Amino acid sequence: MGGGTAAKEHPVEYFCASTLAAVVNYPLWRASALGQSGFRVCLAGANPLISNAASSFPALVPYFYAFSPPYKGMMATVMGMSWARAAIFYGSDRGKEVLESMGVSSTMSTVLPPLVVSTAVQCINMPLVRATITL
């Protein structure tokens, strides 16, 4: 996408990169969301190696759980995070292009699109993605 190509020419690339980022970051998101929600994690029936490590480092229990199956709610979470990231990055780049073509100042063209798009995405996505933690 370097060399001055327009964002509108690469929507698939935006979505693919966003999906890859969501898959890679899912376990960390899961651990963080569990911690913020106040759920207590128990590793009953886990691999003995993991159980021993968890008993030695109790602060790491949410991370051991997050990286362990079952991955209930993963598809919904990853898809929610993917479209959100893609919308924010694509919408920000495309919005900047549109505003600049309309003669809006560089500062406003840079600030307004991510502000508007990310606010809309958070309002739509947050309840849906956060609900997947209880699955």
N, C-alpha and C positions, 0 to 999 in steps of 0.2 A: 504494500500500500504506500510505499515511499515514492518519491518522485512526483508528487503533486497530483496523484489520482484522487478522484472524488469519493467520498464515503458511500454515495449512492451506488457505486459500482461494486461494492463488496459486502452486501448484507449477509451472505452465507458465511463469509470469513469471520465477521463479527459474532455470529451465533455459534459457530464451531469453537472459536477461541473462548467464548464465554462458557460453553458447555464443558470444555476441558478444564477450565479454571474451577468450575463448580464441582466437578468430580474429584479433582485433586484436593479441594478444600473442604469437602463434605465431612470427613471425620472431625476436623477441627471445629467446624460450625456445629456439629452434633454435640461435641463436648461442651462448647461454650453455651449453647442453647440449654442443655441440661443443667448446667451450673446456674444460669440466670433464672431458670424456671423454678428452682428449688427442689427438683426431684433428687431423691437419694438413689445412688447407684449401688447395686450389690452384684458381685460377680459369682453368685452361687452356681456351681456346675461348670465353672470356667476351667480351662486348661490349668493343671497344677502349677505350671511355671508362671502363668499370669497371676494366679491367686497368690503365690508366694511373693512375687514382685509387688503386687498390690498391697499386701499386708506390710511390706517393708516401706512402701512409699504411698501412704493413703491419699495424699494430695493428687496422685496420678491416676487414681481409680477411674474418674470420668474419661480420661484419655484412653485407658485400656479398654473400657467399655465402648467408646466411640469407634475404635479401630477394629472391634470384634463384631462378628455376625450375631444376631440377625440384623439386616439393614432395612427394617420396616420403615416405610415412609421415604426411603432414599430417592426413588424415582420422582415423587412429587416435589421433594425438596430441591433436587438437582435441576429439574425442569423449571421450577419457580426461580431459582437463582440464575439459571441460564438466560431465560427471557429477560429478567431484570437487568442483568449485566449488559446483554446485547442491546436492549432498548436504551440504556443510559449511554453507552459508548457510541452506538450508531446515532442515536438521537442528538447527542451533544455535537458530534462531528457534522452531521447533516444540518442541524439547526444553525451552527456557526456559518456553514456555507451559505445557507439561505439568507441569514441576517446580513452577512457581508455583501451579498449580491443586491440587497435592498439599500445598501449604503449606511447601515448602522455602524457605529463606532466599533473599533476592534475590541475594546474593553467590554462593551455590552454584548458583542457577538460571542465573546469567550465566556462570560459569566452567566448570561441568561439561559442558554440551552441546557447545560447540566443542572442548573437550579430547578428549572421547570420540569424537565424530564425525570430527574431523580426524585423529586417530591411526588410526582404522579405515580411513579413506580412504587415508592414506599407505601403510599396510601392504598394501592391496589394489592400489592404483594405481601406486605408484612403479616396481615392476619392469616393468609393462606399458608405461607411458609412456616410461620411459628406454630400453626396448628398441627403440622406434620410431626412435631416432636413427640406428641402423645401417641402416635401410631405404634 
